[in-house]
């Protein structure tokens, strides 16, 4: 279950769909200290994005999540 609003998760996934981004860039843009908006945490916990070393990728599950909501 995600606590972050779906539109924000969608924005993060759309942003990553254009290609992998450096972890520091993703953290600068998407990490929040607000416990009511855990966008990064929810996307990682639900398998929608993945960090490999210092790069963040959208996963197949993330692409499928976006596709399902764009219909």
N, CA, C and O atoms as a CHARMM CRD file, in Angstrom:
* protein
*
  284
    1    1 UNK  N      0.83400  -1.17600   0.00000 PROA 1      0.00000
    2    1 UNK  CA     0.00000   0.00000   0.00000 PROA 1      0.00000
    3    1 UNK  C      0.88300   1.24500   0.00000 PROA 1      0.00000
    4    1 UNK  O      1.88500   1.31200   0.71200 PROA 1      0.00000
    5    2 UNK  N      0.50000   2.21400  -0.79800 PROA 2      0.00000
    6    2 UNK  CA     1.27100   3.44100  -0.87800 PROA 2      0.00000
    7    2 UNK  C      0.57700   4.54700  -0.10000 PROA 2      0.00000
    8    2 UNK  O     -0.64600   4.68200  -0.13400 PROA 2      0.00000
    9    3 UNK  N      1.38600   5.33700   0.60300 PROA 3      0.00000
   10    3 UNK  CA     0.86600   6.49100   1.32200 PROA 3      0.00000
   11    3 UNK  C      0.94100   7.75700   0.47600 PROA 3      0.00000
   12    3 UNK  O      0.16100   8.68800   0.67300 PROA 3      0.00000
   13    4 UNK  N      1.87900   7.78900  -0.46400 PROA 4      0.00000
   14    4 UNK  CA     2.04500   8.96800  -1.31300 PROA 4      0.00000
   15    4 UNK  C      0.89900   9.03100  -2.32500 PROA 4      0.00000
   16    4 UNK  O      0.42500   7.99500  -2.79300 PROA 4      0.00000
   17    5 UNK  N      0.45900  10.23700  -2.66000 PROA 5      0.00000
   18    5 UNK  CA    -0.59500  10.37100  -3.67000 PROA 5      0.00000
   19    5 UNK  C     -0.14200   9.81000  -5.02000 PROA 5      0.00000
   20    5 UNK  O      0.98900  10.04000  -5.44900 PROA 5      0.00000
   21    6 UNK  N     -1.03600   9.07300  -5.68300 PROA 6      0.00000
   22    6 UNK  CA    -0.68700   8.45700  -6.96600 PROA 6      0.00000
   23    6 UNK  C     -0.16900   9.45300  -8.00100 PROA 6      0.00000
   24    6 UNK  O      0.75900   9.11200  -8.73500 PROA 6      0.00000
   25    7 UNK  N     -0.71800  10.66400  -8.09900 PROA 7      0.00000
   26    7 UNK  CA    -0.16500  11.59300  -9.10000 PROA 7      0.00000
   27    7 UNK  C      1.32100  11.89600  -8.88400 PROA 7      0.00000
   28    7 UNK  O      2.06200  12.07500  -9.85000 PROA 7      0.00000
   29    8 UNK  N      1.75400  11.95300  -7.63600 PROA 8      0.00000
   30    8 UNK  CA     3.17400  12.21000  -7.37200 PROA 8      0.00000
   31    8 UNK  C      4.03600  11.00700  -7.74000 PROA 8      0.00000
   32    8 UNK  O      5.12900  11.16200  -8.28300 PROA 8      0.00000
   33    9 UNK  N      3.54500   9.82200  -7.44400 PROA 9      0.00000
   34    9 UNK  CA     4.26000   8.60700  -7.85800 PROA 9      0.00000
   35    9 UNK  C      4.35400   8.58600  -9.37900 PROA 9      0.00000
   36    9 UNK  O      5.40500   8.26900  -9.93700 PROA 9      0.00000
   37   10 UNK  N      3.25900   8.92400 -10.04500 PROA 10     0.00000
   38   10 UNK  CA     3.24700   8.97000 -11.51200 PROA 10     0.00000
   39   10 UNK  C      4.25200   9.97700 -12.05700 PROA 10     0.00000
   40   10 UNK  O      4.91500   9.71000 -13.05900 PROA 10     0.00000
   41   11 UNK  N      4.37100  11.13300 -11.40500 PROA 11     0.00000
   42   11 UNK  CA     5.34800  12.13400 -11.83800 PROA 11     0.00000
   43   11 UNK  C      6.77500  11.59600 -11.71400 PROA 11     0.00000
   44   11 UNK  O      7.59300  11.78200 -12.61400 PROA 11     0.00000
   45   12 UNK  N      7.06300  10.93900 -10.61400 PROA 12     0.00000
   46   12 UNK  CA     8.39900  10.35700 -10.42300 PROA 12     0.00000
   47   12 UNK  C      8.68100   9.30100 -11.48400 PROA 12     0.00000
   48   12 UNK  O      9.75700   9.29300 -12.08200 PROA 12     0.00000
   49   13 UNK  N      7.72500   8.41400 -11.72100 PROA 13     0.00000
   50   13 UNK  CA     7.93800   7.35600 -12.71300 PROA 13     0.00000
   51   13 UNK  C      8.07200   7.93000 -14.11500 PROA 13     0.00000
   52   13 UNK  O      8.91300   7.47000 -14.88800 PROA 13     0.00000
   53   14 UNK  N      7.26900   8.91400 -14.45400 PROA 14     0.00000
   54   14 UNK  CA     7.36800   9.55000 -15.77500 PROA 14     0.00000
   55   14 UNK  C      8.72800  10.21000 -15.95200 PROA 14     0.00000
   56   14 UNK  O      9.31600  10.15600 -17.03200 PROA 14     0.00000
   57   15 UNK  N      9.21900  10.82600 -14.89800 PROA 15     0.00000
   58   15 UNK  CA    10.52200  11.48000 -14.92300 PROA 15     0.00000
   59   15 UNK  C     11.63300  10.46500 -15.16100 PROA 15     0.00000
   60   15 UNK  O     12.59800  10.75000 -15.87100 PROA 15     0.00000
   61   16 UNK  N     11.49800   9.27600 -14.56500 PROA 16     0.00000
   62   16 UNK  CA    12.51900   8.23700 -14.72800 PROA 16     0.00000
   63   16 UNK  C     12.36000   7.44400 -16.02300 PROA 16     0.00000
   64   16 UNK  O     13.30200   6.78800 -16.46800 PROA 16     0.00000
   65   17 UNK  N     11.18100   7.49900 -16.62500 PROA 17     0.00000
   66   17 UNK  CA    10.94700   6.71700 -17.84200 PROA 17     0.00000
   67   17 UNK  C     11.86300   7.16300 -18.97800 PROA 17     0.00000
   68   17 UNK  O     12.19400   6.35900 -19.84900 PROA 17     0.00000
   69   18 UNK  N     12.27600   8.41800 -18.98400 PROA 18     0.00000
   70   18 UNK  CA    13.14300   8.89900 -20.05700 PROA 18     0.00000
   71   18 UNK  C     14.55800   8.33100 -19.96100 PROA 18     0.00000
   72   18 UNK  O     15.34300   8.44300 -20.90200 PROA 18     0.00000
   73   19 UNK  N     14.87500   7.72700 -18.82900 PROA 19     0.00000
   74   19 UNK  CA    16.18000   7.09900 -18.67600 PROA 19     0.00000
   75   19 UNK  C     16.63500   7.12400 -17.23900 PROA 19     0.00000
   76   19 UNK  O     16.11400   7.88600 -16.42400 PROA 19     0.00000
   77   20 UNK  N     17.61600   6.28400 -16.92500 PROA 20     0.00000
   78   20 UNK  CA    18.16000   6.23500 -15.57000 PROA 20     0.00000
   79   20 UNK  C     18.71900   7.59000 -15.16300 PROA 20     0.00000
   80   20 UNK  O     19.18000   8.36800 -15.99800 PROA 20     0.00000
   81   21 UNK  N     18.66800   7.85400 -13.87600 PROA 21     0.00000
   82   21 UNK  CA    19.18700   9.11600 -13.33400 PROA 21     0.00000
   83   21 UNK  C     20.15000   8.80800 -12.18900 PROA 21     0.00000
   84   21 UNK  O     19.99400   7.80600 -11.49100 PROA 21     0.00000
   85   22 UNK  N     21.13000   9.66400 -12.00400 PROA 22     0.00000
   86   22 UNK  CA    22.02800   9.47900 -10.86000 PROA 22     0.00000
   87   22 UNK  C     21.23800   9.54800  -9.55100 PROA 22     0.00000
   88   22 UNK  O     20.30700  10.34100  -9.41200 PROA 22     0.00000
   89   23 UNK  N     21.62200   8.71500  -8.61500 PROA 23     0.00000
   90   23 UNK  CA    20.94500   8.65900  -7.31900 PROA 23     0.00000
   91   23 UNK  C     20.89800  10.03500  -6.65500 PROA 23     0.00000
   92   23 UNK  O     19.86200  10.42000  -6.11400 PROA 23     0.00000
   93   24 UNK  N     21.99000  10.77100  -6.68800 PROA 24     0.00000
   94   24 UNK  CA    22.01100  12.08500  -6.02800 PROA 24     0.00000
   95   24 UNK  C     21.00300  13.03900  -6.66000 PROA 24     0.00000
   96   24 UNK  O     20.37700  13.83100  -5.95600 PROA 24     0.00000
   97   25 UNK  N     20.84100  12.97400  -7.96600 PROA 25     0.00000
   98   25 UNK  CA    19.85500  13.82000  -8.65200 PROA 25     0.00000
   99   25 UNK  C     18.43600  13.45100  -8.22600 PROA 25     0.00000
  100   25 UNK  O     17.60300  14.32500  -7.98700 PROA 25     0.00000
  101   26 UNK  N     18.17400  12.15600  -8.13600 PROA 26     0.00000
  102   26 UNK  CA    16.84800  11.69500  -7.71200 PROA 26     0.00000
  103   26 UNK  C     16.56800  12.13800  -6.28200 PROA 26     0.00000
  104   26 UNK  O     15.47000  12.60500  -5.97700 PROA 26     0.00000
  105   27 UNK  N     17.55100  11.99300  -5.41000 PROA 27     0.00000
  106   27 UNK  CA    17.35700  12.39000  -4.01500 PROA 27     0.00000
  107   27 UNK  C     17.14300  13.89500  -3.88400 PROA 27     0.00000
  108   27 UNK  O     16.32300  14.33800  -3.07900 PROA 27     0.00000
  109   28 UNK  N     17.86400  14.66800  -4.65900 PROA 28     0.00000
  110   28 UNK  CA    17.68500  16.12300  -4.62400 PROA 28     0.00000
  111   28 UNK  C     16.27400  16.50800  -5.05600 PROA 28     0.00000
  112   28 UNK  O     15.68400  17.44100  -4.51200 PROA 28     0.00000
  113   29 UNK  N     15.74600  15.79500  -6.02000 PROA 29     0.00000
  114   29 UNK  CA    14.43000  16.13900  -6.56200 PROA 29     0.00000
  115   29 UNK  C     13.26100  15.51600  -5.80800 PROA 29     0.00000
  116   29 UNK  O     12.19700  16.13000  -5.72900 PROA 29     0.00000
  117   30 UNK  N     13.42300  14.31700  -5.25200 PROA 30     0.00000
  118   30 UNK  CA    12.26800  13.56600  -4.77000 PROA 30     0.00000
  119   30 UNK  C     12.25900  13.18900  -3.30500 PROA 30     0.00000
  120   30 UNK  O     11.20400  12.81400  -2.79300 PROA 30     0.00000
  121   31 UNK  N     13.34900  13.26500  -2.61900 PROA 31     0.00000
  122   31 UNK  CA    13.34000  12.90700  -1.19900 PROA 31     0.00000
  123   31 UNK  C     12.62200  14.01300  -0.42200 PROA 31     0.00000
  124   31 UNK  O     12.80000  15.19800  -0.70100 PROA 31     0.00000
  125   32 UNK  N     11.83100  13.61700   0.53100 PROA 32     0.00000
  126   32 UNK  CA    11.11300  14.59000   1.35000 PROA 32     0.00000
  127   32 UNK  C     11.23000  14.19900   2.81200 PROA 32     0.00000
  128   32 UNK  O     11.34000  13.01700   3.13800 PROA 32     0.00000
  129   33 UNK  N     11.20500  15.17000   3.67300 PROA 33     0.00000
  130   33 UNK  CA    11.22000  14.88000   5.10300 PROA 33     0.00000
  131   33 UNK  C      9.80500  14.81900   5.66400 PROA 33     0.00000
  132   33 UNK  O      9.61200  14.58600   6.85700 PROA 33     0.00000
  133   34 UNK  N      8.82500  15.02700   4.80400 PROA 34     0.00000
  134   34 UNK  CA     7.42800  14.99200   5.24200 PROA 34     0.00000
  135   34 UNK  C      6.94600  13.54000   5.30900 PROA 34     0.00000
  136   34 UNK  O      6.91400  12.85600   4.28600 PROA 34     0.00000
  137   35 UNK  N      6.57400  13.06500   6.49000 PROA 35     0.00000
  138   35 UNK  CA     6.13700  11.66300   6.60800 PROA 35     0.00000
  139   35 UNK  C      4.83000  11.37400   5.86400 PROA 35     0.00000
  140   35 UNK  O      4.48000  10.21200   5.66000 PROA 35     0.00000
  141   36 UNK  N      4.11400  12.41300   5.46400 PROA 36     0.00000
  142   36 UNK  CA     2.85900  12.19900   4.74000 PROA 36     0.00000
  143   36 UNK  C      3.06700  12.10500   3.23700 PROA 36     0.00000
  144   36 UNK  O      2.12700  11.79300   2.50600 PROA 36     0.00000
  145   37 UNK  N      4.27700  12.36700   2.76200 PROA 37     0.00000
  146   37 UNK  CA     4.57300  12.29000   1.33100 PROA 37     0.00000
  147   37 UNK  C      5.80400  11.43200   1.06800 PROA 37     0.00000
  148   37 UNK  O      6.81600  11.95200   0.59700 PROA 37     0.00000
  149   38 UNK  N      5.74900  10.14800   1.35500 PROA 38     0.00000
  150   38 UNK  CA     6.91000   9.26800   1.17800 PROA 38     0.00000
  151   38 UNK  C      7.03600   8.76200  -0.26800 PROA 38     0.00000
  152   38 UNK  O      6.99200   7.55700  -0.51800 PROA 38     0.00000
  153   39 UNK  N      7.19200   9.68500  -1.20200 PROA 39     0.00000
  154   39 UNK  CA     7.18600   9.32400  -2.61700 PROA 39     0.00000
  155   39 UNK  C      8.29800   8.33700  -2.94200 PROA 39     0.00000
  156   39 UNK  O      8.03600   7.25700  -3.47200 PROA 39     0.00000
  157   40 UNK  N      9.52400   8.69900  -2.62900 PROA 40     0.00000
  158   40 UNK  CA    10.67700   7.83800  -2.91000 PROA 40     0.00000
  159   40 UNK  C     10.52300   6.49200  -2.21400 PROA 40     0.00000
  160   40 UNK  O     10.69400   5.44300  -2.83500 PROA 40     0.00000
  161   41 UNK  N     10.20100   6.52300  -0.93500 PROA 41     0.00000
  162   41 UNK  CA    10.09800   5.29500  -0.15300 PROA 41     0.00000
  163   41 UNK  C      9.01400   4.37100  -0.70800 PROA 41     0.00000
  164   41 UNK  O      9.23700   3.16600  -0.83000 PROA 41     0.00000
  165   42 UNK  N      7.85700   4.91300  -1.04300 PROA 42     0.00000
  166   42 UNK  CA     6.77200   4.08600  -1.57700 PROA 42     0.00000
  167   42 UNK  C      7.14900   3.48000  -2.92300 PROA 42     0.00000
  168   42 UNK  O      6.85900   2.31100  -3.17900 PROA 42     0.00000
  169   43 UNK  N      7.79100   4.26200  -3.78200 PROA 43     0.00000
  170   43 UNK  CA     8.17500   3.74600  -5.09800 PROA 43     0.00000
  171   43 UNK  C      9.19400   2.62000  -4.97700 PROA 43     0.00000
  172   43 UNK  O      9.13300   1.64700  -5.72900 PROA 43     0.00000
  173   44 UNK  N     10.12800   2.74200  -4.03900 PROA 44     0.00000
  174   44 UNK  CA    11.12200   1.68200  -3.82500 PROA 44     0.00000
  175   44 UNK  C     10.47000   0.46300  -3.17500 PROA 44     0.00000
  176   44 UNK  O     10.66700  -0.66500  -3.62700 PROA 44     0.00000
  177   45 UNK  N      9.69500   0.69000  -2.12100 PROA 45     0.00000
  178   45 UNK  CA     9.08000  -0.41100  -1.37000 PROA 45     0.00000
  179   45 UNK  C      8.13200  -1.24900  -2.21500 PROA 45     0.00000
  180   45 UNK  O      8.00000  -2.45200  -1.98800 PROA 45     0.00000
  181   46 UNK  N      7.47600  -0.63200  -3.18000 PROA 46     0.00000
  182   46 UNK  CA     6.52500  -1.36800  -4.02700 PROA 46     0.00000
  183   46 UNK  C      7.16600  -1.88500  -5.30900 PROA 46     0.00000
  184   46 UNK  O      6.48300  -2.46300  -6.15500 PROA 46     0.00000
  185   47 UNK  N      8.47900  -1.68000  -5.46000 PROA 47     0.00000
  186   47 UNK  CA     9.19400  -2.22900  -6.61300 PROA 47     0.00000
  187   47 UNK  C      8.99000  -1.46100  -7.90600 PROA 47     0.00000
  188   47 UNK  O      9.22500  -2.00700  -8.98400 PROA 47     0.00000
  189   48 UNK  N      8.55800  -0.20700  -7.82800 PROA 48     0.00000
  190   48 UNK  CA     8.32700   0.58100  -9.03600 PROA 48     0.00000
  191   48 UNK  C      9.61300   1.20400  -9.57100 PROA 48     0.00000
  192   48 UNK  O      9.73300   1.47600 -10.76500 PROA 48     0.00000
  193   49 UNK  N     10.56600   1.42500  -8.68000 PROA 49     0.00000
  194   49 UNK  CA    11.88900   1.89800  -9.07000 PROA 49     0.00000
  195   49 UNK  C     12.92900   1.06800  -8.34800 PROA 49     0.00000
  196   49 UNK  O     12.63900   0.39400  -7.36000 PROA 49     0.00000
  197   50 UNK  N     14.15000   1.13000  -8.86200 PROA 50     0.00000
  198   50 UNK  CA    15.23700   0.34100  -8.28200 PROA 50     0.00000
  199   50 UNK  C     16.52600   1.14100  -8.34500 PROA 50     0.00000
  200   50 UNK  O     16.79500   1.84400  -9.32000 PROA 50     0.00000
  201   51 UNK  N     17.30500   1.02300  -7.30500 PROA 51     0.00000
  202   51 UNK  CA    18.62700   1.65400  -7.27800 PROA 51     0.00000
  203   51 UNK  C     19.67200   0.57800  -7.45700 PROA 51     0.00000
  204   51 UNK  O     19.69100  -0.41400  -6.72700 PROA 51     0.00000
  205   52 UNK  N     20.54800   0.78000  -8.43800 PROA 52     0.00000
  206   52 UNK  CA    21.69000  -0.10400  -8.65100 PROA 52     0.00000
  207   52 UNK  C     22.93800   0.75800  -8.59100 PROA 52     0.00000
  208   52 UNK  O     23.18200   1.59600  -9.45800 PROA 52     0.00000
  209   53 UNK  N     23.70800   0.53400  -7.56000 PROA 53     0.00000
  210   53 UNK  CA    24.88200   1.36600  -7.26300 PROA 53     0.00000
  211   53 UNK  C     24.41700   2.80500  -7.09700 PROA 53     0.00000
  212   53 UNK  O     23.66600   3.10300  -6.16900 PROA 53     0.00000
  213   54 UNK  N     24.84100   3.68800  -7.96500 PROA 54     0.00000
  214   54 UNK  CA    24.48500   5.10100  -7.83300 PROA 54     0.00000
  215   54 UNK  C     23.53100   5.57000  -8.92900 PROA 54     0.00000
  216   54 UNK  O     23.50000   6.75400  -9.26600 PROA 54     0.00000
  217   55 UNK  N     22.75300   4.63900  -9.48200 PROA 55     0.00000
  218   55 UNK  CA    21.82400   4.96600 -10.55800 PROA 55     0.00000
  219   55 UNK  C     20.43900   4.43800 -10.20000 PROA 55     0.00000
  220   55 UNK  O     20.30500   3.34400  -9.65100 PROA 55     0.00000
  221   56 UNK  N     19.40900   5.22500 -10.51700 PROA 56     0.00000
  222   56 UNK  CA    18.02600   4.84500 -10.23800 PROA 56     0.00000
  223   56 UNK  C     17.31600   4.58800 -11.56700 PROA 56     0.00000
  224   56 UNK  O     17.40300   5.38700 -12.49900 PROA 56     0.00000
  225   57 UNK  N     16.60600   3.44800 -11.63300 PROA 57     0.00000
  226   57 UNK  CA    15.89700   3.02300 -12.82900 PROA 57     0.00000
  227   57 UNK  C     14.41700   2.83100 -12.51300 PROA 57     0.00000
  228   57 UNK  O     14.05600   2.51100 -11.38100 PROA 57     0.00000
  229   58 UNK  N     13.56700   3.02500 -13.50900 PROA 58     0.00000
  230   58 UNK  CA    12.18600   2.58700 -13.39500 PROA 58     0.00000
  231   58 UNK  C     12.18300   1.09000 -13.72100 PROA 58     0.00000
  232   58 UNK  O     12.87500   0.66100 -14.64400 PROA 58     0.00000
  233   59 UNK  N     11.42700   0.30600 -12.98800 PROA 59     0.00000
  234   59 UNK  CA    11.36700  -1.14200 -13.21000 PROA 59     0.00000
  235   59 UNK  C     10.23200  -1.47000 -14.18800 PROA 59     0.00000
  236   59 UNK  O      9.45200  -0.59600 -14.56500 PROA 59     0.00000
  237   60 UNK  N     10.15600  -2.72500 -14.58600 PROA 60     0.00000
  238   60 UNK  CA     9.04400  -3.16400 -15.42500 PROA 60     0.00000
  239   60 UNK  C      7.73200  -2.93200 -14.69300 PROA 60     0.00000
  240   60 UNK  O      6.74500  -2.51200 -15.29800 PROA 60     0.00000
  241   61 UNK  N      7.71700  -3.20200 -13.39200 PROA 61     0.00000
  242   61 UNK  CA     6.50200  -2.95700 -12.60200 PROA 61     0.00000
  243   61 UNK  C      6.13300  -1.47700 -12.62500 PROA 61     0.00000
  244   61 UNK  O      4.95200  -1.13400 -12.67300 PROA 61     0.00000
  245   62 UNK  N      7.13200  -0.60100 -12.59100 PROA 62     0.00000
  246   62 UNK  CA     6.88000   0.83000 -12.66900 PROA 62     0.00000
  247   62 UNK  C      6.31300   1.23200 -14.01600 PROA 62     0.00000
  248   62 UNK  O      5.38600   2.04000 -14.08400 PROA 62     0.00000
  249   63 UNK  N      6.86100   0.67400 -15.09300 PROA 63     0.00000
  250   63 UNK  CA     6.33500   0.95300 -16.43500 PROA 63     0.00000
  251   63 UNK  C      4.90800   0.43900 -16.56900 PROA 63     0.00000
  252   63 UNK  O      4.05500   1.10500 -17.15600 PROA 63     0.00000
  253   64 UNK  N      4.65100  -0.74700 -16.02400 PROA 64     0.00000
  254   64 UNK  CA     3.29600  -1.30600 -16.06300 PROA 64     0.00000
  255   64 UNK  C      2.33100  -0.43900 -15.25400 PROA 64     0.00000
  256   64 UNK  O      1.19300  -0.22400 -15.67200 PROA 64     0.00000
  257   65 UNK  N      2.77500   0.05400 -14.10900 PROA 65     0.00000
  258   65 UNK  CA     1.95300   0.92500 -13.25600 PROA 65     0.00000
  259   65 UNK  C      1.55300   2.17600 -14.02500 PROA 65     0.00000
  260   65 UNK  O      0.39400   2.59100 -13.99900 PROA 65     0.00000
  261   66 UNK  N      2.52800   2.77300 -14.71000 PROA 66     0.00000
  262   66 UNK  CA     2.24000   3.97000 -15.51000 PROA 66     0.00000
  263   66 UNK  C      1.26800   3.66800 -16.63600 PROA 66     0.00000
  264   66 UNK  O      0.31100   4.41000 -16.85600 PROA 66     0.00000
  265   67 UNK  N      1.51300   2.58300 -17.34300 PROA 67     0.00000
  266   67 UNK  CA     0.65000   2.21200 -18.47700 PROA 67     0.00000
  267   67 UNK  C     -0.78600   1.99300 -18.02400 PROA 67     0.00000
  268   67 UNK  O     -1.72500   2.42300 -18.69400 PROA 67     0.00000
  269   68 UNK  N     -0.95600   1.33500 -16.90100 PROA 68     0.00000
  270   68 UNK  CA    -2.30100   1.04600 -16.39400 PROA 68     0.00000
  271   68 UNK  C     -3.05400   2.32000 -16.05200 PROA 68     0.00000
  272   68 UNK  O     -4.27900   2.35600 -16.16900 PROA 68     0.00000
  273   69 UNK  N     -2.36700   3.34500 -15.64100 PROA 69     0.00000
  274   69 UNK  CA    -3.02200   4.59000 -15.23800 PROA 69     0.00000
  275   69 UNK  C     -3.17500   5.57900 -16.37200 PROA 69     0.00000
  276   69 UNK  O     -3.86900   6.58600 -16.22800 PROA 69     0.00000
  277   70 UNK  N     -2.53300   5.30600 -17.51100 PROA 70     0.00000
  278   70 UNK  CA    -2.64100   6.21600 -18.65200 PROA 70     0.00000
  279   70 UNK  C     -3.75900   5.80800 -19.59800 PROA 70     0.00000
  280   70 UNK  O     -4.00900   6.48500 -20.59500 PROA 70     0.00000
  281   71 UNK  N     -4.41700   4.73400 -19.29900 PROA 71     0.00000
  282   71 UNK  CA    -5.51200   4.28700 -20.17000 PROA 71     0.00000
  283   71 UNK  C     -6.74600   5.06000 -19.91800 PROA 71     0.00000
  284   71 UNK  O     -7.76700   4.81900 -20.56100 PROA 71     0.00000
